[in-house]
Amino acid sequence: MTLPPNLPLRTLLRLLLGVLLPLLVVGYLAEDVLEQQRFTFETPMLTWIHAHTSPALTQTSVLLNTIGGPVVMGGVFVLIVLGLWFTQRRAQATFTLLGLGSAVGVALVMKLVFHRVRPELWPRLITENGASFPSGHSTTAAALVTCLVLLLWRTPWRWPVLILGGLYALLMGYGRLVLGVHYPTDVLAGWLTGLSLVLGTYQVLSSSLKSHSTPGGA
C-alpha cells in the first residue's frame, strides 16, 4: 500500500492503529504458533474461565457458535452485499464483498498454514474439526462489525452499531474460550485479522467510496 504525500492525520492513525499494528501483533503470534511454542498463560486462563462459567453463559456461547458459523454468517454477508448493490450503492457493496471476503479467506489460509491443534482440556459441548489458529468466529465477528461501522459512520447509527457490535465481537470471542475450542491467542488473532483486513480494504477503496457516498454511506 503506497502512502500518498500529505496524508491526513486521521487516515494515518487509521492505517497505523487499525491496519499496521494489528498485523504486526498477528505476525508475532503466528511466528510462535508456527514454531509450536506455547504461551504459558493460555491453559491456566482457559481453566479459570471454565471453572467460573455459568450455565447461562455456556448456553449463550453455544448459540453464538451457531450464529457465527459459516451458514448464518455467509447468509448475512450475502444479504448485506445484495442489499447495497440493489439500492444503487455499488461501491459500498464492492467494499463489503472484498472486505468481508478477504477476512474470511485469509483466516482460512492461516488455518491451513499453521494447522494449530485445538485445546483438549475438558469434554466439548460442540464439535469443531478445523484448525485452531486463528478463530474463524472471532475473525468474522470483528470483520462484520468493522464493516458495518464504516458503512454507517456518517449516520446516527454509528455509535449504537459500534457499541453493540463491539460487545457482540467480544462476547463471540469469549464464547470460544468458554466452549474450550480455541486458545486466547486464536481469538485475539481473529479479532485483529478481521479488523485490519476490512480497514485495509476500506483504505484501498476510499476514493471510490467517497465519490459514490450517500447520506447513509461510508
C-alpha positions, 0 to 999 in steps of 0.5 A, a space after each residue: 500500500 503506497 502512502 500518498 504525500 500529505 496524508 491526513 492525520 486521521 487516515 494515518 492513525 487509521 492505517 497505523 492503529 487499525 491496519 499496521 499494528 494489528 498485523 504486526 501483533 498477528 505476525 508475532 503470534 503466528 511466528 510462535 504458533 508456527 514454531 509450536 511454542 506455547 504461551 504459558 498463560 493460555 491453559 491456566 486462563 482457559 481453566 479459570 474461565 471454565 471453572 467460573 462459567 455459568 450455565 447461562 453463559 455456556 448456553 449463550 456461547 453455544 448459540 453464538 457458535 451457531 450464529 457465527 458459523 459459516 451458514 448464518 454468517 455467509 447468509 448475512 454477508 450475502 444479504 448485506 452485499 445484495 442489499 447495497 448493490 440493489 439500492 444503487 450503492 455499488 461501491 459500498 457493496 464492492 467494499 463489503 464483498 472484498 472486505 468481508 471476503 478477504 477476512 474470511 479467506 485469509 483466516 482460512 489460509 492461516 488455518 491451513 498454514 499453521 494447522 494449530 491443534 485445538 485445546 483438549 482440556 475438558 469434554 466439548 459441548 460442540 464439535 469443531 474439526 478445523 484448525 485452531 489458529 486463528 478463530 474463524 468466529 472471532 475473525 468474522 465477528 470483528 470483520 462484520 462489525 468493522 464493516 458495518 461501522 464504516 458503512 454507517 459512520 456518517 449516520 446516527 447509527 454509528 455509535 449504537 452499531 459500534 457499541 453493540 457490535 463491539 460487545 457482540 465481537 467480544 462476547 463471540 470471542 469469549 464464547 470460544 474460550 468458554 466452549 474450550 475450542 480455541 486458545 486466547 491467542 486464536 481469538 485475539 488473532 481473529 479479532 485483529 485479522 478481521 479488523 485490519 483486513 476490512 480497514 485495509 480494504 476500506 483504505 484501498 477503496 476510499 476514493 471510490 467510496 467517497 465519490 459514490 457516498 450517500 447520506 447513509 454511506 461510508 
